[in-house]
Amino acid sequence: MGLNETPMGERTHIGFFGLRNAGKSSVVNAFTNQQLAIVSDVKGTTTDPVTKAMELLPIGPVTIIDTPGIDDEGSLGEMRVQRCRNVLAKVDIAILVVDGNRGMEDGDRDLLQLIGERKIPYIIVYNKADLIKNQSGKPEESGDMQKDNEIWVSAKTNENIVALREMVSRLRPDSVNERHLVADFIKAEDVVVLVVPIDSSAPKGRLILPQQQAIRDILEVGGISMVTRDSELAATLASLKKPPRLVITDSQALSIVKDIVPKDVPLTTFSILMARYKGTLTPMVEAAKSIDTLPEGAHILISEGCSHHRQCEDIGTVKLPKWMEEYTGKHFQYDFTSGGTFLTEEELNHYDLVVHCGGCMLTPNEMAYRVKCAGIAHVPITNYGVMIGYMNGVLNQLTY
C-alpha cells in the first residue's frame, strides 16, 4: 500500500474553520501548496466542506478539510454551518483562521468553545499579516489560549506558512502510532489464520480494508499470516504442525468457523478487532446484550460509515436483520444510513438500538463521536461483529 493509498480512516484529519472572508481557503491553498479551494472576496464562496487526501511532509498522510464560514446566513447557511459542525466530529487537529484585520470575534469564540468541548488540539491562525503593520503580541486577549497555539500568517505572501506546518506536525496525536489491530496479540513467527469467505457480497479481486490491515499488522511483527476461506478452514488447520496463535474470521462466517476452530485456539473477528482499534469496543460489548430485551416492532438503525453498492446478500440490509429476527423470534423496524454523516442526538431518540459497521473508513474521533451521540440519546450502540458474536453465544470466548 503506497503512501498516497493510505485509507481515509488512517490519515490525520486537519480541519480549517472560521468566519466568512477570514481567508480560510487562501490559507488552505498556501498550507497545501495547491489550489485546493476556490478563493474569492465574495462572502460564502465555500459552500460545502472541501476534502483532499494528500501527503504533507513532515506530517505524512493527511486529509485536509476546508469548511464553510460558521457565520453563513439563511436556511442554506444553517445547513452549511451544520456540515461544518459535522466536520468537527472527525478532525484530529483544528485550525481556526481569524481575520487579522478584525481580530477575534464572537463567532470565533463560539468555534473555540465547540473545539474545546470536543477536546480537539487546535491552532489559532491570524491571517492577513501582510496588511497589519504592528504584529507584536496578541491582537487581543482570548481566554485560556496559549501563545504557542497562535501564529500570524499571510496566505498572500506565504509568511509563516512553513512555521504553521511545523506547528501542525507537533500536534499530530501520538496515539496514531500506538494503536494496533492485532500486533499486540502476537509475536514473531506466530501463525495467524485469517478466514475470508468469498461470496456474492465479497469485493471482486480484492480484500476489504480490515483484512488488508490485519495482514500488514502481522507482517510488521514478523508473524505468519495464512488466508483461507471458511470452506477450507478445517484443511488449513489440519495442515499446521502446531495450532495457530489466533484465528480471525469475517463476522459473516462466525457461525461456521466457531464449530471448526478448537476451543483452545483464540478466535476473534475483524469487526471486533476494528472496534478495539477505534477505542469503542467496551460500550459495544455491553450494548449487544440489549437485543435480549427488545420488544416486538422495536426500531433499529443499521449504520455504515462508507457508501458502497449493496449486493443482494448485503450484510447490513439483508443478513443482519434476518439473523436478529431468527435469534429473537421477533420482527423489527429498520432504518439504514451510510456515508460520512451520522444522526443527531435528537434523531437517534427514535431508536431502540444502533448496530454500526466496523468503521474501518472512519477516524477514531468520528467513531467515538457516534458512540457519544448514541449515549446522549440513551440508545445502545454496538457493531456487526460484536452483535453476531453475541447472538452466536461465543462473545465471551472471542479474544478482544
C-alpha positions as CSV (number, residue, x, y, z in Angstrom):
1,M,0.0,0.0,0.0
2,G,1.6,3.3,-1.1
3,L,1.7,6.4,1.0
4,N,-1.0,8.1,-1.1
5,E,-3.2,5.0,-0.8
6,T,-3.4,5.3,3.0
7,P,-7.0,4.7,4.0
8,M,-9.0,7.8,4.9
9,G,-9.6,6.5,8.4
10,E,-5.8,6.2,9.0
11,R,-4.9,9.7,7.9
12,T,-4.5,12.7,10.2
13,H,-7.6,14.9,9.6
14,I,-6.9,18.6,9.6
15,G,-9.9,20.9,9.5
16,F,-9.8,24.7,8.7
17,F,-12.6,26.7,10.4
18,G,-13.5,30.3,10.7
19,L,-15.9,33.1,9.7
20,R,-16.6,34.1,6.2
21,N,-13.9,36.1,4.5
22,A,-11.3,35.3,7.2
23,G,-9.2,33.8,4.4
24,K,-9.7,30.1,5.3
25,S,-9.5,28.9,1.7
26,S,-6.5,31.1,0.9
27,V,-4.7,29.7,4.0
28,V,-5.6,26.1,2.9
29,N,-4.2,26.7,-0.6
30,A,-1.0,28.2,0.9
31,F,-0.7,25.4,3.5
32,T,-1.1,22.6,0.9
33,N,0.8,24.5,-1.8
34,Q,-2.2,23.6,-4.1
35,Q,-5.2,25.4,-5.5
36,L,-7.4,23.2,-3.4
37,A,-10.2,25.7,-2.7
38,I,-11.8,28.4,-4.7
39,V,-10.8,31.9,-3.4
40,S,-13.0,35.0,-3.8
41,D,-13.7,38.3,-2.0
42,V,-17.4,37.3,-2.0
43,K,-18.6,36.1,1.4
44,G,-19.6,32.5,1.5
45,T,-17.7,31.3,-1.6
46,T,-17.0,28.0,0.2
47,T,-20.5,26.4,0.4
48,D,-19.6,22.9,1.4
49,P,-16.7,21.2,3.1
50,V,-13.9,20.6,0.6
51,T,-11.8,17.5,1.3
52,K,-8.4,16.5,-0.1
53,A,-6.4,13.4,0.8
54,M,-2.7,14.1,0.3
55,E,0.8,13.6,1.5
56,L,2.0,16.5,3.6
57,L,5.6,16.5,4.9
58,P,6.6,16.3,7.7
59,I,3.2,15.1,8.9
60,G,2.7,12.2,6.4
61,P,-0.7,11.1,5.0
62,V,-3.4,13.7,5.9
63,T,-6.9,14.7,4.9
64,I,-7.3,18.5,4.6
65,I,-10.9,19.8,5.1
66,D,-11.8,23.4,4.2
67,T,-15.2,24.3,5.7
68,P,-17.9,27.0,5.0
69,G,-18.0,30.1,7.2
70,I,-19.5,29.3,10.5
71,D,-21.5,32.6,10.3
72,D,-23.2,31.8,7.0
73,E,-26.7,33.1,6.7
74,G,-30.2,31.9,5.7
75,S,-31.7,28.4,5.6
76,L,-28.9,27.2,3.3
77,G,-26.4,28.8,5.5
78,E,-27.7,26.9,8.5
79,M,-27.3,23.7,6.6
80,R,-23.7,24.6,5.7
81,V,-23.0,25.5,9.3
82,Q,-24.3,22.1,10.4
83,R,-22.0,20.5,7.9
84,C,-19.1,22.5,9.4
85,R,-20.0,21.2,12.9
86,N,-20.1,17.6,11.5
87,V,-16.5,18.1,10.3
88,L,-15.5,18.7,13.9
89,A,-16.6,15.2,14.7
90,K,-13.8,13.7,12.5
91,V,-10.8,16.0,12.7
92,D,-7.7,15.3,14.7
93,I,-6.4,18.9,14.5
94,A,-8.5,22.1,14.2
95,I,-7.1,25.3,12.7
96,L,-9.2,28.4,13.4
97,V,-8.5,31.1,10.8
98,V,-9.1,34.6,12.1
99,D,-9.1,37.8,10.0
100,G,-6.1,39.6,11.4
101,N,-7.7,43.0,10.5
102,R,-10.9,42.3,12.6
103,G,-9.3,40.2,15.3
104,M,-11.1,37.6,17.4
105,E,-14.9,37.9,17.1
106,D,-17.9,36.3,18.8
107,G,-18.2,33.7,16.1
108,D,-14.6,32.7,16.5
109,R,-15.1,32.4,20.2
110,D,-18.1,30.1,19.6
111,L,-15.9,27.9,17.4
112,L,-13.3,27.8,20.1
113,Q,-15.9,26.6,22.6
114,L,-17.0,23.8,20.2
115,I,-13.4,22.8,19.6
116,G,-12.7,22.8,23.3
117,E,-15.8,20.8,24.2
118,R,-14.6,18.1,21.8
119,K,-11.0,18.3,23.2
120,I,-9.5,18.7,19.8
121,P,-5.9,20.1,19.6
122,Y,-6.1,23.4,17.8
123,I,-4.1,26.3,16.4
124,I,-5.3,29.9,16.0
125,V,-4.1,31.4,12.8
126,Y,-4.3,35.2,12.4
127,N,-4.4,35.7,8.6
128,K,-3.5,38.8,6.5
129,A,-0.3,39.6,8.3
130,D,0.8,41.5,5.2
131,L,-1.9,44.1,5.9
132,I,-1.1,44.6,9.6
133,K,1.7,47.0,10.5
134,N,2.0,46.2,14.2
135,Q,2.0,42.4,14.9
136,S,3.7,42.4,18.3
137,G,1.8,40.2,20.8
138,K,-1.7,39.0,20.6
139,P,-4.3,41.2,18.8
140,E,-6.5,40.7,22.0
141,E,-6.9,38.5,25.0
142,S,-8.8,35.3,24.2
143,G,-9.5,33.2,27.3
144,D,-7.2,30.4,28.1
145,M,-5.3,30.2,24.8
146,Q,-1.6,29.7,25.0
147,K,0.8,31.7,23.0
148,D,2.3,28.7,21.3
149,N,-1.1,27.9,19.9
150,E,-1.2,31.1,17.9
151,I,0.5,32.3,14.8
152,W,0.4,35.2,12.4
153,V,0.5,34.3,8.7
154,S,-0.1,35.8,5.3
155,A,-1.7,33.5,2.8
156,K,-0.9,36.1,0.1
157,T,2.9,36.2,0.7
158,N,3.3,32.8,2.4
159,E,4.7,34.4,5.5
160,N,4.9,31.8,8.3
161,I,3.2,29.1,6.3
162,V,6.1,26.7,6.9
163,A,6.1,27.6,10.6
164,L,2.3,26.7,10.6
165,R,3.0,23.3,9.1
166,E,5.6,22.7,11.7
167,M,3.1,23.6,14.5
168,V,0.6,21.2,13.0
169,S,3.1,18.4,12.8
170,R,3.8,18.8,16.5
171,L,0.1,18.4,17.3
172,R,-0.3,15.1,15.4
173,P,-1.7,12.7,18.0
174,D,0.9,10.2,19.4
175,S,-1.9,7.6,19.7
176,V,-1.8,7.2,16.0
177,N,1.5,5.2,16.4
178,E,0.3,3.3,19.5
179,R,-2.8,1.6,18.0
180,H,-2.6,-1.9,16.7
181,L,-5.2,-4.1,15.1
182,V,-3.6,-7.4,16.0
183,A,0.1,-6.9,16.5
184,D,-0.1,-6.7,20.3
185,F,-1.7,-10.2,20.4
186,I,1.2,-11.9,18.7
187,K,4.9,-12.2,18.5
188,A,7.4,-13.1,15.7
189,E,6.8,-16.4,13.9
190,D,3.3,-16.8,15.4
191,V,0.9,-18.2,12.9
192,V,-2.4,-16.3,12.4
193,V,-5.2,-17.8,10.2
194,L,-7.5,-15.3,8.5
195,V,-10.8,-16.6,7.4
196,V,-12.1,-14.7,4.3
197,P,-15.4,-16.0,2.8
198,I,-15.8,-15.4,-0.9
199,D,-19.5,-15.0,-1.8
200,S,-21.6,-12.6,-3.9
201,S,-21.1,-9.7,-1.4
202,A,-17.3,-10.1,-1.4
203,P,-15.4,-7.4,-3.4
204,K,-14.2,-8.7,-6.7
205,G,-10.5,-9.1,-6.9
206,R,-9.5,-7.6,-3.6
207,L,-9.6,-7.9,0.2
208,I,-11.6,-5.5,2.3
209,L,-9.6,-2.9,4.4
210,P,-9.6,-4.7,7.8
211,Q,-8.3,-7.9,6.1
212,Q,-5.5,-5.9,4.5
213,Q,-4.7,-4.1,7.7
214,A,-4.5,-7.4,9.7
215,I,-2.1,-8.9,7.2
216,R,0.1,-5.8,7.3
217,D,0.0,-5.7,11.1
218,I,1.0,-9.4,11.3
219,L,3.9,-8.7,8.9
220,E,5.1,-5.8,11.0
221,V,5.6,-8.1,14.0
222,G,7.2,-10.8,12.0
223,G,4.2,-13.1,12.3
224,I,3.0,-15.6,9.6
225,S,-0.4,-15.0,8.1
226,M,-2.4,-17.7,6.4
227,V,-5.5,-16.6,4.4
228,T,-8.2,-19.2,3.7
229,R,-11.9,-19.5,3.1
230,D,-14.3,-20.9,5.7
231,S,-14.8,-23.9,3.3
232,E,-11.1,-24.7,3.5
233,L,-10.5,-23.8,7.2
234,A,-10.6,-27.3,8.5
235,A,-8.0,-28.5,6.0
236,T,-5.8,-25.4,6.7
237,L,-5.8,-26.1,10.4
238,A,-5.0,-29.7,9.9
239,S,-2.0,-28.8,7.7
240,L,-0.3,-26.9,10.5
241,K,2.3,-28.6,12.7
242,K,1.0,-26.8,15.7
243,P,-2.2,-24.8,16.5
244,P,-2.2,-21.2,15.3
245,R,-1.8,-18.4,17.8
246,L,-5.0,-16.8,16.6
247,V,-7.8,-17.2,14.1
248,I,-9.5,-14.1,12.8
249,T,-12.8,-14.5,10.8
250,D,-15.1,-12.4,8.9
251,S,-18.2,-12.0,11.1
252,Q,-20.5,-13.4,8.4
253,A,-18.8,-16.8,8.7
254,L,-18.6,-16.9,12.5
255,S,-21.4,-19.4,12.9
256,I,-19.4,-21.9,10.8
257,V,-15.9,-21.0,12.0
258,K,-16.7,-21.4,15.7
259,D,-17.5,-25.0,15.2
260,I,-14.3,-25.7,13.3
261,V,-11.7,-23.9,15.5
262,P,-10.6,-25.9,18.5
263,K,-11.7,-24.4,21.8
264,D,-8.2,-23.8,23.0
265,V,-7.3,-21.7,20.0
266,P,-8.2,-17.9,20.4
267,L,-10.8,-16.8,18.0
268,T,-11.9,-13.3,17.1
269,T,-13.5,-11.3,14.2
270,F,-12.2,-8.4,12.0
271,S,-15.1,-6.3,13.2
272,I,-14.3,-6.9,16.9
273,L,-10.7,-6.0,16.3
274,M,-11.7,-2.9,14.5
275,A,-13.9,-1.7,17.4
276,R,-11.0,-2.4,19.7
277,Y,-8.6,-0.5,17.4
278,K,-11.0,2.5,17.3
279,G,-11.4,2.5,21.1
280,T,-15.2,1.8,21.1
281,L,-15.2,-1.9,22.0
282,T,-16.2,-1.8,25.7
283,P,-19.6,0.0,25.3
284,M,-20.4,-2.1,22.2
285,V,-20.0,-5.3,24.0
286,E,-22.4,-4.1,26.7
287,A,-24.9,-2.8,24.1
288,A,-25.1,-6.1,22.2
289,K,-26.9,-7.6,25.2
290,S,-29.8,-5.3,24.7
291,I,-31.1,-7.4,21.9
292,D,-32.5,-9.8,24.5
293,T,-34.9,-7.2,25.8
294,L,-36.0,-5.5,22.6
295,P,-39.8,-5.5,22.2
296,E,-41.7,-6.7,19.1
297,G,-41.5,-4.0,16.5
298,A,-38.5,-2.2,18.0
299,H,-36.9,0.5,15.9
300,I,-33.3,-0.4,14.9
301,L,-30.8,1.8,13.0
302,I,-28.2,-0.1,11.0
303,S,-25.5,2.3,10.0
304,E,-22.4,2.1,7.8
305,G,-19.5,4.5,7.7
306,C,-18.9,4.3,4.0
307,S,-21.1,4.3,0.9
308,H,-21.0,1.3,-1.4
309,H,-23.1,-0.6,-3.9
310,R,-25.2,-3.0,-1.9
311,Q,-25.3,-6.6,-3.2
312,C,-28.3,-9.0,-2.9
313,E,-26.7,-10.7,0.1
314,D,-25.6,-7.4,1.8
315,I,-24.8,-8.0,5.4
316,G,-26.2,-4.7,6.7
317,T,-29.6,-4.7,4.9
318,V,-30.2,-8.4,4.4
319,K,-28.2,-10.8,6.6
320,L,-28.0,-9.0,9.9
321,P,-31.8,-8.2,10.1
322,K,-32.5,-11.8,9.2
323,W,-30.2,-13.2,11.9
324,M,-31.5,-10.8,14.6
325,E,-35.1,-11.9,13.9
326,E,-34.1,-15.5,13.9
327,Y,-32.3,-15.1,17.2
328,T,-35.2,-13.2,19.0
329,G,-38.2,-14.7,17.2
330,K,-39.4,-11.1,16.8
331,H,-39.9,-8.7,13.9
332,F,-38.3,-5.2,14.0
333,Q,-38.5,-1.9,12.1
334,Y,-35.2,-0.9,10.4
335,D,-33.7,2.2,9.0
336,F,-30.4,2.3,7.2
337,T,-27.8,5.0,6.8
338,S,-24.4,5.1,5.2
339,G,-21.7,7.6,4.5
340,G,-19.8,10.3,6.3
341,T,-22.6,11.8,8.3
342,F,-24.4,10.4,11.3
343,L,-27.7,11.2,13.0
344,T,-28.0,13.9,15.7
345,E,-28.9,13.0,19.3
346,E,-32.5,14.2,18.6
347,E,-32.8,11.9,15.6
348,L,-31.3,8.9,17.5
349,N,-34.0,9.3,20.2
350,H,-36.4,7.4,17.8
351,Y,-34.4,4.2,18.0
352,D,-34.1,1.3,20.4
353,L,-30.7,0.1,19.1
354,V,-28.0,1.1,16.7
355,V,-25.9,-1.5,15.0
356,H,-22.9,0.0,13.3
357,C,-20.4,-1.4,10.9
358,G,-16.7,-1.8,12.0
359,G,-16.0,1.8,11.0
360,C,-12.8,1.0,9.1
361,M,-13.2,4.1,6.9
362,L,-13.9,6.4,9.9
363,T,-11.3,8.0,12.2
364,P,-11.3,7.0,15.9
365,N,-12.5,10.5,16.7
366,E,-15.6,10.1,14.5
367,M,-16.4,6.6,15.8
368,A,-16.1,7.9,19.4
369,Y,-18.4,10.8,18.4
370,R,-21.0,8.5,17.1
371,V,-20.9,6.4,20.2
372,K,-21.1,9.5,22.3
373,C,-24.2,10.7,20.3
374,A,-25.9,7.4,21.0
375,G,-25.0,7.6,24.6
376,I,-26.5,11.1,25.0
377,A,-29.7,9.8,23.3
378,H,-29.6,6.8,25.7
379,V,-29.6,4.4,22.8
380,P,-27.3,1.3,23.0
381,I,-24.8,1.1,20.0
382,T,-22.9,-2.0,19.0
383,N,-21.3,-3.2,15.8
384,Y,-21.9,-6.0,13.3
385,G,-19.2,-8.4,14.7
386,V,-20.0,-7.8,18.3
387,M,-23.7,-8.4,17.8
388,I,-23.1,-11.5,15.6
389,G,-20.7,-12.9,18.3
390,Y,-23.2,-12.4,21.0
391,M,-26.1,-14.0,19.0
392,N,-23.8,-17.0,18.3
393,G,-23.2,-17.4,22.1
394,V,-19.4,-17.0,21.7
395,L,-18.8,-13.4,22.6
396,N,-17.2,-14.3,25.9
397,Q,-14.9,-16.8,24.1
398,L,-13.7,-14.3,21.5
399,T,-10.4,-12.6,22.0
400,Y,-10.5,-8.8,22.4
